[in-house]
Amino acid sequence: MIKNGDDIIGYFKLDLAYASKYDFCPKNAIGLRAFVIDKQ
C-alpha cells in the first residue's frame, strides 16, 4: 500500500513465487508484477 498522509494513493502487486520461476533471481526474492498510483 502506498500512502500520502492518511490517504491510500496506490498499491503494489507482488509475486511471492517469482524466484522459483526465474534463474537470474536470488532465492526467496519477491517479484514486482505491477503497481498502481492514483493521479488525482
PyMOL Python script that loads the backbone (N, CA, C, O; Angstrom):
from pymol import cmd

cmd.read_pdbstr("""\
ATOM      1  N   MET A   1       0.846  -1.157   0.000  1.00  0.00           N
ATOM      2  CA  MET A   1       0.000   0.000   0.000  1.00  0.00           C
ATOM      3  C   MET A   1       0.902   1.235   0.000  1.00  0.00           C
ATOM      4  O   MET A   1       1.904   1.290   0.714  1.00  0.00           O
ATOM      5  N   ILE A   2       0.532   2.210  -0.804  1.00  0.00           N
ATOM      6  CA  ILE A   2       1.259   3.478  -0.871  1.00  0.00           C
ATOM      7  C   ILE A   2       0.353   4.551  -0.289  1.00  0.00           C
ATOM      8  O   ILE A   2      -0.782   4.726  -0.732  1.00  0.00           O
ATOM      9  N   LYS A   3       0.860   5.267   0.706  1.00  0.00           N
ATOM     10  CA  LYS A   3       0.044   6.281   1.371  1.00  0.00           C
ATOM     11  C   LYS A   3       0.665   7.659   1.233  1.00  0.00           C
ATOM     12  O   LYS A   3       1.883   7.810   1.144  1.00  0.00           O
ATOM     13  N   ASN A   4      -0.197   8.649   1.217  1.00  0.00           N
ATOM     14  CA  ASN A   4       0.196  10.054   1.280  1.00  0.00           C
ATOM     15  C   ASN A   4      -0.567  10.629   2.465  1.00  0.00           C
ATOM     16  O   ASN A   4      -1.748  10.956   2.353  1.00  0.00           O
ATOM     17  N   GLY A   5       0.106  10.749   3.589  1.00  0.00           N
ATOM     18  CA  GLY A   5      -0.600  11.117   4.818  1.00  0.00           C
ATOM     19  C   GLY A   5      -1.511   9.968   5.213  1.00  0.00           C
ATOM     20  O   GLY A   5      -1.049   8.837   5.368  1.00  0.00           O
ATOM     21  N   ASP A   6      -2.801  10.242   5.377  1.00  0.00           N
ATOM     22  CA  ASP A   6      -3.773   9.202   5.716  1.00  0.00           C
ATOM     23  C   ASP A   6      -4.464   8.622   4.490  1.00  0.00           C
ATOM     24  O   ASP A   6      -5.263   7.694   4.619  1.00  0.00           O
ATOM     25  N   ASP A   7      -4.172   9.154   3.296  1.00  0.00           N
ATOM     26  CA  ASP A   7      -4.833   8.708   2.067  1.00  0.00           C
ATOM     27  C   ASP A   7      -4.055   7.578   1.396  1.00  0.00           C
ATOM     28  O   ASP A   7      -2.832   7.642   1.269  1.00  0.00           O
ATOM     29  N   ILE A   8      -4.774   6.550   0.971  1.00  0.00           N
ATOM     30  CA  ILE A   8      -4.175   5.483   0.176  1.00  0.00           C
ATOM     31  C   ILE A   8      -4.195   5.942  -1.277  1.00  0.00           C
ATOM     32  O   ILE A   8      -5.256   6.238  -1.826  1.00  0.00           O
ATOM     33  N   ILE A   9      -3.013   6.001  -1.900  1.00  0.00           N
ATOM     34  CA  ILE A   9      -2.935   6.503  -3.274  1.00  0.00           C
ATOM     35  C   ILE A   9      -2.442   5.451  -4.268  1.00  0.00           C
ATOM     36  O   ILE A   9      -2.360   5.724  -5.465  1.00  0.00           O
ATOM     37  N   GLY A  10      -2.118   4.266  -3.786  1.00  0.00           N
ATOM     38  CA  GLY A  10      -1.662   3.232  -4.702  1.00  0.00           C
ATOM     39  C   GLY A  10      -1.376   1.923  -3.992  1.00  0.00           C
ATOM     40  O   GLY A  10      -1.521   1.801  -2.775  1.00  0.00           O
ATOM     41  N   TYR A  11      -0.960   0.938  -4.797  1.00  0.00           N
ATOM     42  CA  TYR A  11      -0.612  -0.367  -4.242  1.00  0.00           C
ATOM     43  C   TYR A  11       0.337  -1.099  -5.183  1.00  0.00           C
ATOM     44  O   TYR A  11       0.469  -0.743  -6.354  1.00  0.00           O
ATOM     45  N   PHE A  12       0.995  -2.125  -4.654  1.00  0.00           N
ATOM     46  CA  PHE A  12       1.883  -2.996  -5.410  1.00  0.00           C
ATOM     47  C   PHE A  12       1.247  -4.371  -5.523  1.00  0.00           C
ATOM     48  O   PHE A  12       0.563  -4.816  -4.601  1.00  0.00           O
ATOM     49  N   LYS A  13       1.465  -5.048  -6.646  1.00  0.00           N
ATOM     50  CA  LYS A  13       1.078  -6.447  -6.802  1.00  0.00           C
ATOM     51  C   LYS A  13       2.373  -7.255  -6.777  1.00  0.00           C
ATOM     52  O   LYS A  13       3.188  -7.156  -7.694  1.00  0.00           O
ATOM     53  N   LEU A  14       2.560  -8.051  -5.730  1.00  0.00           N
ATOM     54  CA  LEU A  14       3.794  -8.802  -5.534  1.00  0.00           C
ATOM     55  C   LEU A  14       3.620 -10.262  -5.937  1.00  0.00           C
ATOM     56  O   LEU A  14       2.526 -10.818  -5.838  1.00  0.00           O
ATOM     57  N   ASP A  15       4.711 -10.876  -6.390  1.00  0.00           N
ATOM     58  CA  ASP A  15       4.738 -12.290  -6.752  1.00  0.00           C
ATOM     59  C   ASP A  15       5.702 -12.990  -5.802  1.00  0.00           C
ATOM     60  O   ASP A  15       6.919 -12.890  -5.962  1.00  0.00           O
ATOM     61  N   LEU A  16       5.165 -13.692  -4.820  1.00  0.00           N
ATOM     62  CA  LEU A  16       5.988 -14.349  -3.810  1.00  0.00           C
ATOM     63  C   LEU A  16       6.715 -15.572  -4.354  1.00  0.00           C
ATOM     64  O   LEU A  16       7.681 -16.025  -3.740  1.00  0.00           O
ATOM     65  N   ALA A  17       6.281 -16.121  -5.489  1.00  0.00           N
ATOM     66  CA  ALA A  17       6.920 -17.291  -6.096  1.00  0.00           C
ATOM     67  C   ALA A  17       7.838 -16.909  -7.255  1.00  0.00           C
ATOM     68  O   ALA A  17       8.268 -17.784  -8.007  1.00  0.00           O
ATOM     69  N   TYR A  18       8.142 -15.646  -7.411  1.00  0.00           N
ATOM     70  CA  TYR A  18       8.941 -15.149  -8.539  1.00  0.00           C
ATOM     71  C   TYR A  18      10.293 -15.851  -8.646  1.00  0.00           C
ATOM     72  O   TYR A  18      10.696 -16.245  -9.740  1.00  0.00           O
ATOM     73  N   ALA A  19      10.984 -16.009  -7.544  1.00  0.00           N
ATOM     74  CA  ALA A  19      12.324 -16.606  -7.546  1.00  0.00           C
ATOM     75  C   ALA A  19      12.310 -18.059  -8.014  1.00  0.00           C
ATOM     76  O   ALA A  19      13.295 -18.530  -8.582  1.00  0.00           O
ATOM     77  N   SER A  20      11.225 -18.766  -7.787  1.00  0.00           N
ATOM     78  CA  SER A  20      11.163 -20.167  -8.216  1.00  0.00           C
ATOM     79  C   SER A  20      10.942 -20.300  -9.722  1.00  0.00           C
ATOM     80  O   SER A  20      11.111 -21.386 -10.275  1.00  0.00           O
ATOM     81  N   LYS A  21      10.566 -19.210 -10.390  1.00  0.00           N
ATOM     82  CA  LYS A  21      10.287 -19.241 -11.831  1.00  0.00           C
ATOM     83  C   LYS A  21      11.457 -18.757 -12.681  1.00  0.00           C
ATOM     84  O   LYS A  21      11.521 -19.078 -13.867  1.00  0.00           O
ATOM     85  N   TYR A  22      12.386 -17.989 -12.101  1.00  0.00           N
ATOM     86  CA  TYR A  22      13.459 -17.363 -12.870  1.00  0.00           C
ATOM     87  C   TYR A  22      14.822 -17.633 -12.233  1.00  0.00           C
ATOM     88  O   TYR A  22      15.026 -17.385 -11.045  1.00  0.00           O
ATOM     89  N   ASP A  23      15.750 -18.145 -13.044  1.00  0.00           N
ATOM     90  CA  ASP A  23      17.085 -18.498 -12.543  1.00  0.00           C
ATOM     91  C   ASP A  23      17.928 -17.289 -12.150  1.00  0.00           C
ATOM     92  O   ASP A  23      18.782 -17.396 -11.270  1.00  0.00           O
ATOM     93  N   PHE A  24      17.700 -16.132 -12.792  1.00  0.00           N
ATOM     94  CA  PHE A  24      18.522 -14.948 -12.511  1.00  0.00           C
ATOM     95  C   PHE A  24      18.183 -14.295 -11.170  1.00  0.00           C
ATOM     96  O   PHE A  24      18.929 -13.451 -10.674  1.00  0.00           O
ATOM     97  N   CYS A  25      17.076 -14.687 -10.604  1.00  0.00           N
ATOM     98  CA  CYS A  25      16.582 -14.062  -9.378  1.00  0.00           C
ATOM     99  C   CYS A  25      17.155 -14.775  -8.143  1.00  0.00           C
ATOM    100  O   CYS A  25      17.174 -16.006  -8.105  1.00  0.00           O
ATOM    101  N   PRO A  26      17.619 -14.033  -7.144  1.00  0.00           N
ATOM    102  CA  PRO A  26      18.118 -14.664  -5.915  1.00  0.00           C
ATOM    103  C   PRO A  26      17.026 -15.500  -5.232  1.00  0.00           C
ATOM    104  O   PRO A  26      15.843 -15.167  -5.303  1.00  0.00           O
ATOM    105  N   LYS A  27      17.431 -16.570  -4.584  1.00  0.00           N
ATOM    106  CA  LYS A  27      16.496 -17.447  -3.880  1.00  0.00           C
ATOM    107  C   LYS A  27      15.692 -16.649  -2.851  1.00  0.00           C
ATOM    108  O   LYS A  27      16.248 -15.820  -2.131  1.00  0.00           O
ATOM    109  N   ASN A  28      14.396 -16.901  -2.785  1.00  0.00           N
ATOM    110  CA  ASN A  28      13.456 -16.270  -1.851  1.00  0.00           C
ATOM    111  C   ASN A  28      13.209 -14.786  -2.118  1.00  0.00           C
ATOM    112  O   ASN A  28      12.641 -14.100  -1.269  1.00  0.00           O
ATOM    113  N   ALA A  29      13.622 -14.278  -3.278  1.00  0.00           N
ATOM    114  CA  ALA A  29      13.340 -12.877  -3.619  1.00  0.00           C
ATOM    115  C   ALA A  29      11.867 -12.723  -4.002  1.00  0.00           C
ATOM    116  O   ALA A  29      11.221 -13.686  -4.413  1.00  0.00           O
ATOM    117  N   ILE A  30      11.354 -11.528  -3.866  1.00  0.00           N
ATOM    118  CA  ILE A  30       9.963 -11.213  -4.206  1.00  0.00           C
ATOM    119  C   ILE A  30       9.951 -10.425  -5.509  1.00  0.00           C
ATOM    120  O   ILE A  30      10.735  -9.492  -5.687  1.00  0.00           O
ATOM    121  N   GLY A  31       9.057 -10.807  -6.420  1.00  0.00           N
ATOM    122  CA  GLY A  31       8.940 -10.105  -7.696  1.00  0.00           C
ATOM    123  C   GLY A  31       7.858  -9.039  -7.654  1.00  0.00           C
ATOM    124  O   GLY A  31       6.843  -9.197  -6.975  1.00  0.00           O
ATOM    125  N   LEU A  32       8.082  -7.961  -8.379  1.00  0.00           N
ATOM    126  CA  LEU A  32       7.083  -6.898  -8.516  1.00  0.00           C
ATOM    127  C   LEU A  32       6.381  -7.100  -9.847  1.00  0.00           C
ATOM    128  O   LEU A  32       7.000  -6.950 -10.900  1.00  0.00           O
ATOM    129  N   ARG A  33       5.102  -7.437  -9.816  1.00  0.00           N
ATOM    130  CA  ARG A  33       4.332  -7.694 -11.028  1.00  0.00           C
ATOM    131  C   ARG A  33       3.669  -6.433 -11.567  1.00  0.00           C
ATOM    132  O   ARG A  33       3.579  -6.253 -12.781  1.00  0.00           O
ATOM    133  N   ALA A  34       3.212  -5.575 -10.695  1.00  0.00           N
ATOM    134  CA  ALA A  34       2.517  -4.358 -11.132  1.00  0.00           C
ATOM    135  C   ALA A  34       2.449  -3.377  -9.974  1.00  0.00           C
ATOM    136  O   ALA A  34       2.624  -3.741  -8.811  1.00  0.00           O
ATOM    137  N   PHE A  35       2.190  -2.114 -10.325  1.00  0.00           N
ATOM    138  CA  PHE A  35       1.901  -1.122  -9.300  1.00  0.00           C
ATOM    139  C   PHE A  35       0.891  -0.135  -9.864  1.00  0.00           C
ATOM    140  O   PHE A  35       0.836   0.088 -11.073  1.00  0.00           O
ATOM    141  N   VAL A  36       0.110   0.442  -8.997  1.00  0.00           N
ATOM    142  CA  VAL A  36      -0.923   1.403  -9.378  1.00  0.00           C
ATOM    143  C   VAL A  36      -0.776   2.618  -8.481  1.00  0.00           C
ATOM    144  O   VAL A  36      -0.676   2.490  -7.261  1.00  0.00           O
ATOM    145  N   ILE A  37      -0.764   3.804  -9.092  1.00  0.00           N
ATOM    146  CA  ILE A  37      -0.728   5.054  -8.338  1.00  0.00           C
ATOM    147  C   ILE A  37      -1.808   5.966  -8.901  1.00  0.00           C
ATOM    148  O   ILE A  37      -1.861   6.186 -10.112  1.00  0.00           O
ATOM    149  N   ASP A  38      -2.662   6.494  -8.048  1.00  0.00           N
ATOM    150  CA  ASP A  38      -3.746   7.386  -8.447  1.00  0.00           C
ATOM    151  C   ASP A  38      -3.192   8.778  -8.719  1.00  0.00           C
ATOM    152  O   ASP A  38      -2.435   9.311  -7.908  1.00  0.00           O
ATOM    153  N   LYS A  39      -3.555   9.365  -9.836  1.00  0.00           N
ATOM    154  CA  LYS A  39      -3.041  10.701 -10.178  1.00  0.00           C
ATOM    155  C   LYS A  39      -3.896  11.840  -9.637  1.00  0.00           C
ATOM    156  O   LYS A  39      -3.520  13.005  -9.772  1.00  0.00           O
ATOM    157  N   GLN A  40      -5.030  11.531  -9.032  1.00  0.00           N
ATOM    158  CA  GLN A  40      -5.925  12.588  -8.546  1.00  0.00           C
ATOM    159  C   GLN A  40      -5.499  13.119  -7.214  1.00  0.00           C
ATOM    160  O   GLN A  40      -6.148  14.013  -6.670  1.00  0.00           O
TER     161      GLN A  40
END
""", "prot")
cmd.dss("prot")
cmd.show_as("cartoon", "prot")
cmd.util.cbc("prot")
cmd.orient("prot")
